[in-house]
Amino acid sequence: MSRVPVTVREARADDALFLLGIWQDSLRMADSQEQLGDLETIIRDAESSADQRLLVAECGSEPVGAVYVRATTFGPLNLEPTVQIFAPHVVPSFRRRGVGRMLMESAVGFAEERGIRTIAAAASAGGRDGNRFLARLGLGAQAVMRVAPTAVVRSRLNVLGRALPHHARLSRSPKQSSAVGELLAARRSQRRSHTVA
């Protein structure tokens, strides 16, 4: 396939509907009107912040791809300045034609303008092509982010807690909310069970 003339620009308010079409799986679970509202907020925030850019690739006047970039730290514990790249996406009919490369060029330029030496990219775990593309650019897997509803995690924790011996269960009372308090309570319980035996 031949390369196509592509330009990359910052997103505008009228891009929200296009972004909804390509990023629907990346947005919060809500109806499409709420998702559209979220995107309008994200576009406004990116326009008003020097540390964010929401970029749209165009072929002629047709939007064909997008990426969100943010200058921040690697994470809350690692304060290395990093440009995070989220949801790089090219519409299927324009893939393998240089559009993704142009979006990533713009993201790298954003990092270089700020003197930031590290780039981190997030792509869908199921997006095989996207992950291969990022790997070809030298981005290796650093961590796996796992996601579940809070209620599911609470339920699983309760099941795991019931499987523990009684003396190993930690109380959730306000008095024992700190890790030290929980550890001391577990030790007291162990001592009592040894004394009774």
Disulfide bonds with the S-S distance in Angstrom:
none
